[in-house]
Amino acid sequence: MEIKKDAALLRVIIGETDKAGKVPAFEKIVIEARDRGLAGATVFKGIMGYGRSSRIHSSKILRLSEDLPVIIEIVDEINKLMEFLPFVTELFENNNLGGIATLEKAEVIFYRTAEK
């Protein structure tokens, strides 16, 4: 698979305990991205953050949080990500999720598989 140099980055930020049915929402997003043939997705776990409610979520020992932020990043061509966005929007709506999704331009330097 090739990605044009001018691509895009879809970033979705949700809580790690957010679910789509019984499945973690971040897992549902990544699996759907793979099933649709998007170039790649990565999930990062945040150590601190807050959202629209302004409630701090932190991994500090004295302030344990069970809902740390997770960031899902997906890079591909803009048209493919635009086709994927309705799935993400529907996932948020159908599962009453809070969070944010952003889309920005990305310049792909390389995209390859390591030789073994």
C-alpha positions in Angstrom: 0.0 0.0 0.0 1.2 3.5 -0.8 0.3 6.7 0.8 0.7 10.0 -1.1 3.1 12.5 0.5 0.2 14.8 1.2 -1.9 12.8 3.6 -3.9 13.4 6.7 -4.0 12.5 10.4 -7.2 11.7 12.2 -6.8 12.0 15.9 -9.6 10.8 18.3 -9.3 11.4 22.0 -11.5 9.4 24.4 -11.4 7.9 27.8 -9.8 4.5 28.3 -12.9 3.1 29.9 -15.2 4.2 27.1 -17.0 1.2 25.6 -18.8 0.4 22.3 -21.1 -2.3 23.7 -18.7 -4.5 25.7 -15.6 -3.7 23.6 -13.3 -0.8 24.4 -14.1 2.1 22.0 -10.4 2.6 21.1 -10.2 -1.1 20.1 -13.4 -0.9 18.0 -11.9 2.1 16.1 -8.6 0.5 15.4 -10.1 -2.8 14.3 -12.6 -1.0 12.0 -9.7 1.1 10.5 -7.8 -2.1 9.7 -10.8 -3.8 8.3 -11.4 -0.8 6.0 -7.8 -1.0 4.8 -6.6 2.3 6.3 -2.8 2.6 6.3 -2.2 2.4 10.1 -3.5 3.3 13.5 -1.8 3.7 16.9 -3.3 4.1 20.4 -1.5 6.1 23.0 -2.4 6.2 26.7 -2.2 9.6 28.3 -1.0 10.2 31.8 -3.1 13.3 32.4 -5.8 15.3 30.8 -9.2 16.9 30.9 -12.0 17.5 28.5 -15.2 19.4 28.2 -16.2 18.7 31.8 -12.9 20.2 33.0 -12.5 17.2 35.3 -8.8 16.2 35.6 -7.9 12.6 34.9 -4.4 11.8 36.1 -2.1 8.8 36.7 -0.5 10.3 39.8 -0.3 7.9 42.7 -2.2 10.1 45.1 -4.9 10.8 42.5 -5.7 7.6 40.9 -8.0 7.8 37.8 -9.7 4.9 36.2 -10.4 6.9 33.0 -7.1 8.2 31.6 -7.2 9.7 28.1 -6.4 7.6 25.1 -5.4 9.0 21.7 -6.0 7.1 18.6 -4.1 8.3 15.6 -4.8 7.1 12.0 -2.8 8.3 9.0 -3.9 7.8 5.4 -5.1 9.8 2.4 -7.7 12.5 3.3 -10.4 10.9 1.2 -10.1 7.6 3.0 -10.2 9.3 6.4 -13.3 11.3 5.3 -15.0 8.1 4.4 -14.1 6.7 7.9 -15.3 9.7 9.9 -19.0 8.8 9.7 -18.2 5.5 11.5 -16.4 7.4 14.3 -19.3 9.9 14.6 -21.8 7.1 14.8 -19.7 5.2 17.4 -19.7 8.4 19.6 -23.5 8.9 19.1 -24.6 5.3 19.6 -22.5 4.8 22.7 -22.9 8.2 24.3 -19.1 8.8 24.2 -17.4 12.1 25.1 -14.2 13.1 23.4 -12.9 14.9 20.4 -11.9 14.1 16.8 -9.6 16.3 14.8 -8.3 16.0 11.2 -5.1 17.7 10.1 -2.8 17.6 7.1 0.2 15.3 7.4 3.3 15.0 5.2 4.3 11.3 5.0 8.1 11.0 4.9 8.0 7.2 4.4 5.7 4.3 4.9 7.3 0.9 4.8 7.5 -2.5 6.4 10.8 -3.5 8.1 12.8 -6.2 6.2 13.3 -9.4 8.2 
